[in-house]
């Protein structure tokens, strides 16, 4: 493996890794939004 092909490989792996992180962040944010919306509805029902 040459230096440049190794660098390309590392870039690909990093991209995959960051996409995974972004997906997790989106899931977390959606869960937080859901919780906030539910608590607002609970308050307004009382």
WOUR-V914532 format. One record per pair of residues at least 12 apart in sequence whose C-alpha atoms are under 8 Angstrom apart, sorted by the first residue. I is the first residue (numbers start at 1). J is the second residue. If there is no record, write none. Layout:
i->[I & I]
j->[J & J]
This chain:
none
